[in-house]
């Protein structure tokens, strides 16, 4: 990776239709799930270029953690958030410190994903929440996963298994449901084409392909309808991604 990669990712994270709607879904879900008494103490792990931490600021003070040294250096220099360099496998915080612990599209990068989840649980206060998103279904694996250094994709059952102890899952659902079918078709077809063998080193492969004003307008509007469904706690049975929120019991 290099500085140019992170500059590109900085804009993708704030402007691309997928990120814009995903973040709206997460924030609106948390508005319902979190207690009304605020401000809260929040930890956001694996923040990349930091936009999710900026958005989480509506709920309270946000401490951000980024593992990748080059990404950390870029974000530290360019984004005004409270950021440290560290690993999700060994969070440098005391037990039961945070009201909300988040990792959005992070644990799929980690071989020891159970340890990562256990660390998030450890630093979460009793009755606090842990909220994660991950990419779904291994059969959707393509160059996007390779470029972004993913280790795996998840079914909801696999994700839920990581959170089965010491608390309760308060909500879980797939999302990016409507576009699951064309995206699945595109990804499965791409495996049959010579193009699949080429390496794409842009900041996100799929984000580069499915971009531009037409995609931004049409796909963004389609994806946005899922925000209402998830606010109504309607669980979607399939999707390109998955969302899970877990509460730590006393």
N, C-alpha and C positions, 0 to 999 in steps of 0.2 A: 504494500500500500504506500501511497505518497500523499503529499499535501493537496495535490490536484484532485485526487480521489475524494478526500474529505470535503473539499470545496464543492464538488459535484453533489456529494451526499447531503451536505448542509442544505442545499436548495431542494433536492428531492424530498427530504424529510419534512419540509415546510410547504411545498407547493404541489407535489404529485397527488393526484386524486385518491390513490389508495391510502396514503398516509393521512391526508386531510380527513377522510371519512373514518378510517380506523380510529384516529385520535378522538373524533367526535363521539363515536360509539363508546370508547373507553371512558371518557370524561362524563358523559351522560349516565352511563352505568354506575360509575362511582358516586355521582351526585345522589343516586337513590340508595346505594349500598352503605355509604358512610354515615356516621352519626351527625346529627344537626349541629352539635356543639363543636365549634371550630374556633381558632385554627388548630390543625392537627400537626403531629410530627411525622414526616414522611421520608422514606428512603426509596430512591429510584436507582436500580442497579442495571448496568449495561446501557448507558444513556446515549452512546454514539455522539452525535453532534448536539444533543441536549434539548431538543424541542419538547419532548415529553415532560421533562422537568419544568420547563417554562409553563406548560399547560397545567401541571399538577399544583402549581403555586396558588391556584384559586382555593385550594383546600388548607393551605398552611405553609410552614417552612419545609423546604425540600433539600435533603442531602443527596447528592448524586455521586455515583461510582462508575468509573469506566476502567476496564482492564487493559485494553490495547494502548500502549505507550504513545504511539503516534497520534491516535485518535484523541487520547487524553490531552496531549500537548496542543492539538489544533483547537479543541473545544475550550480548553482553559484560556487560550489566547483570544478567542473570538466570541464566546458566549458568556454573559454575566450570570453564571449560576454557581452555587456552592458545590464544587467538584473536587473529588480526590481520586487518585489512581489506586485501584485495588481489585481483588478477585472475589467473585460471588462464592467461591469455595472456601474462603476464609475472610469473612466480613469483619473489619476492625472496629466492631461496636459491641457494647455490653448486651447481655440477654435482655429481652423485653424492653427495648428502647423506643420502638416506633409504633405509631397507630396504624400506619399503612406502609406496606412494603411492596414494591412493584418491580417487575422484570418483563418488559415488553419485547417479545421476540429475542430472547436471550438464552434460555436454557437449552435450546436446540443446538447451540454452539458448544456445549459442555459435555464431555464424555461422562463425567461423574454427576449426572443430573439429579440423582437423589440427594447427594451431598449438597448441591446447590439449593435445592428446595428446603432441605433441613436447616441450612444456614439462614434462609429467609424466615423460616418459622421461628428460629431461635431468637432473632432480634425483634420479632413482632410481639407487641404487648398482648396480654390476655384480653380477649374480645376484639383485638385488632384484626385487620384484614391483610391478606396477601393476594395480589392480583397479578396474573400472568397471561400473556398471549404467546402462541406458538404456531408454526406452520403445520398443516394437517396432511395426513395420508402419505405414506412412503411411495405409493405408486405415482404420485405427482412430482417425484424428485426429478430435477433437471439442472441445466447449467446455472440457473439462478441460485440453487442450493450450493453448488460447487463454488461459485464466485463469492458467495457470502459465508463460506466456511461452516456450513451446517454439518452436524453429525447425524441428525435424524429429523424426521417429521413424526407427528403423533396422531393416533386416534384419541377420541375423548376418553375411552376406557384406559388407555395407557397414561394419559395425562392425569386422570383421576387417581390412578394407582399411586402416583408420587405424593398425593395429598391425603391419603386415607387415614393417617394417624394424627393424634393429638389435636383434633379439631373437626370442623365440618365444612363441607363444600356448600356455600350458600347460593352459588349460581354457576352454571357452566353451559356453554353453547358453542357450536361452530358458528362462524360468520364468513362473510364473502360467499354467501349461499347462491345468489342468482347467477353470479359469474363463475361459479364452480364448474358448470357444465361446459361452457366454451373454453375455459382455461384448461380443464382436464383434457378436452379434445386437442387443444393446441399443444399441450405438453406431451401427450402420448404420441401425437403425430410427429413432433419434432424429433423424437427418439428414432424414428424411421428414416429421417432425412440426413443427408451428408452434413448439413449445417450444424447438426447436433455435435459433430466432432470438433468444431471450431471453438477456440477459447475466446470468451468475451470478458474483458477486464474492466468494464464500466462499473459504476457504483450501483450495481443491482440488476443487471441483465434484463429481467422482466420489466423493471421500471423504465428501462431505456426503450424497449420494444413497444410497450403499451403506454405511449406518451403522446403529447401533442394536444391541440385544442379540441379535436373531435373526441378522443378518448377521455379527456378531462371532463368534458360536458356530459357525454352519454354515460360512460361507465360510472362517473361520480354520482350522477343522479340515481342510477340503478342501485348502486351500493348503498347510498344514503337511506333508502327505504328500510334497510335492516336496522337502522338506529331505532326507529319506532318499534319494531318487533322486539328487540332486546330490552327496550325500556318497559315493554309490556310483559317481560319475562317469558316470552315465547322462545322455546329452545329450537334452534334450527338443526335438522338431523344430519346435515352435511355442509361442508364449506371448505374453502382453501386454507382457512385459519381457525384457531380455537381460542376461546376465552374462558378462564376459570378464576373464580374468586372464592377464597377459603378463609374461614374465621377461626382464630385460635380460641379454644375454650379454656376456662380456668382450670 
